[in-house]
Amino acid sequence: MTNRSDNKESANLSSRWPRAWVFLSLVIVALVGIVAYSNSFAVPFTFDDEEAIATNDVIKEVSRIFAGQGLHYNPRRVVGYLSLALNYRYGGLDVAGYHVVNLTIHVASAFLVFALTALTLKTPFFAETPPSEECRPLPEGAELLPLMVALLFVAHPIQTQAVTYTVQRFASLATLFYLAAVVCYARGRVASAAARSTSAEGINGAPAEGWRRGAVPLCFVLAALMSGLAMLTKEIAATLPAAIVLYECSFFGGARKKLVGVFVVAVALAGACGLFLLATHRGADFIAAMDAMTRETPDISRASYFLTQITVIVRYLGLLILPLSQQVVYDYPLRHSPWDLDVFLSSLLLGSLLALSGWSYLLSGRACPGMPAPLPPAATGRRLLRITGFGVAWFFLTLSVESGIIPIRDVIFEHRLYLPSTGVFLAVVAAAVSFLGARHLRILAGVAGVLVVTLAASTYLRNETWRDPVRFWRDNAVKAPLNADAWLNLGVALHRKRDFEGAIEAYKCCLALNEMDARIYNNLGAANASIGRLADASEMFGKSLRLQPAQWSAWLNLGSLDVMRGDYAAAESEMQTAIRLAPERMEGHFHLGDLYQRTGRYREAEDKYRKALALDPAYSLAWKGLGNVCRARGLTGEAAEYMNRGVALEQMGGDVYYGVSGRR
């Protein structure tokens, strides 16, 4: 039996977070998140959103995700694509629905950050401490730790790319499952520790032992389930087994047999993940498959990528400290030598952070057990430094997949900080509470409040930039003037605003950086055709096709140009070529249908419109074209029905531009 003082201290621990306080904290977190992203619901699809969502036939039917084309499209991200397919099923291409889901994922992830922090403070490392006046397990102010960490996570503007940039749901959803897995594991281990208590109440005021023993397996089963979902959402989940081992060693320790057991389970999970990744990779040769599986591009060596990432990680830390000059695409140069000044200095900084992590682990110690004498009151907060050390280790571990030795074409992307940022927020807040807690609690709370409001306001302002594609890409082009993608997407944004002269200038800036990109000539041709420069347009389409003869959109644009010039025979041939190259694209069928309608071939036009609609039932232009055919044939009732359906879908944003692309 435990003594009364033990039970009293356990009760104090459980009363740190009464249900009303937890509920109020979660409401505050949710409100901050909703306010910060309240202006994001009308942000249009941009960049890779178009390929992954707007023009992706795989997500147009939920059933396709698990069969045929969908099953082989990207089996390692099947859960993410399933979520997009469900969005499309219930809202088509209405961007608001996608943003509502993304924000829900973000707020739920913040809740899990709160839960993980609170559970960590209930682990044996903090809870199993003989209480005394001189040595307390936690300093005053520790009860605010979960709320402050969750608020920093939900409000920080660095998260906008994972939340507002629609397709980066893969990063946020994988993080949700990742955090859920660790939370379930932590809950199971805390319940397991409580079940071993000889007290009827156990530690932390947990329910009776029988309930605990039943809850432990359930928690571990849920942790395994969440791990599987994370690994089927994005490859960053490959570090999850190591994260669980890190958590176990940091806050539970215990007998070697238990650590060995956790390690064996983690290795088994990692092995299963690796075998799954290998099995879903095309290619029979084992070594070649392994090499291809662990690189996104063959154009960057592993050594150069690793050296570049050393400086990128420092840039990431700078963005977390001062989130200025945010961009989607960067003109970030590769590093090739460890003796480059910025690589060398960055290595020193990162090495210092790793040393800080180790020092925090050592300084946190075991606080009271094994100490020859009680620690002085000033040292009682040192135990929180264990969370600081854990947070730094978490940051490097969760960043290792995308900032390690797996070459990725885009060496820097802000959404890659979504999961690792949790560790930074944990480390900083724990250190602040540890050193300032009891003496300066009000000051700390006030500073935290001002900081959260400032970050939330910055997030809101960043989302204002996201709302206007022209403003967004012009801002990016100014910040990254040597990145061709920034100029290309600025041109596309201006093109869609019908500022064709501005689009042409942006495309020319892009050409100056990359004159061998067929897309740019194609887009230049489309812009010139829109203002009647047919000769220039024809020249640009010709250059595009010489660089990339199988570019279906250039053939389709060339066909549309010949329609404008009245050469219907050439136009029909070019459009049929576009369809042959991309039979799954509804645009080719639609424009050939338009050509048939223009020349009075109504039956053939109807067939083509219906083919386009079979590929995409939400393609409003095809519905309107079908209505025009019915009207020409005297079928006024059907014509009205089809036209109304087309107008309704058009208002939902069901159409995308063809042949004008900012995708890579």
Secondary structure, 3 states (H helix, E strand, C coil): CCCHHHHHHHHHHHCCCCHHHHHHHHHHHHHHHHHHCCCCCCCCCCCCHHHHHHCCHHHHCHHHHHCHHHHHHCHHHHHHHHHHHHHHHHHCCCHHHHHHHHHHHHHHHHHHHHHHHHHHCCCHHHHCCCCCCCCCCCCCCHHHHHHHHHHHHHHCHHHHHHHCCHHHHHHHHHHHHHHHHHHHHHHHHHHHHHHCCCCCCCHHHCCCHHHHHHHHHHHHHHHHHHHHHHHCCCHHHHHHHHHHHHHHHHHCCCCHHHHHHHHHHHHHHHHHHHHHHHHCCCCCCHHHHHHHHCCCCCCCCHHHHHHHHHHHHHHHHHHHHCCCCCCCCCCCCCCCCCCCHHHHHHHHHHHHHHHHHHHHHHHHCCCCCCCCCCCCHHHHHHHHHHHHHHHHHHHHHHHCCCCCCCCCCCCCCHHHHCCCHHHHHHHHHHHHHHHHCCCCHHHHHHHHHHHHHHHHHHHHHHHHHHHCHHHHHHHHHHHCCCCHHHHHHHHHHHHHCCCHHHHHHHHHHHHHHCCCCHHHHHHHHHHHHHCCCHHHHHHHHHHHHHHCCCCHHHHHHHHHHHHHCCCHHHHHHHHHHHHHHCCCCHHHHHHHHHHHHHCCCHHHHHHHHHHHHHHCCCCHHHHHHHHHHHHHCCCHHHHHHHHHHHHHHHHCCCCCCCCCCCCC
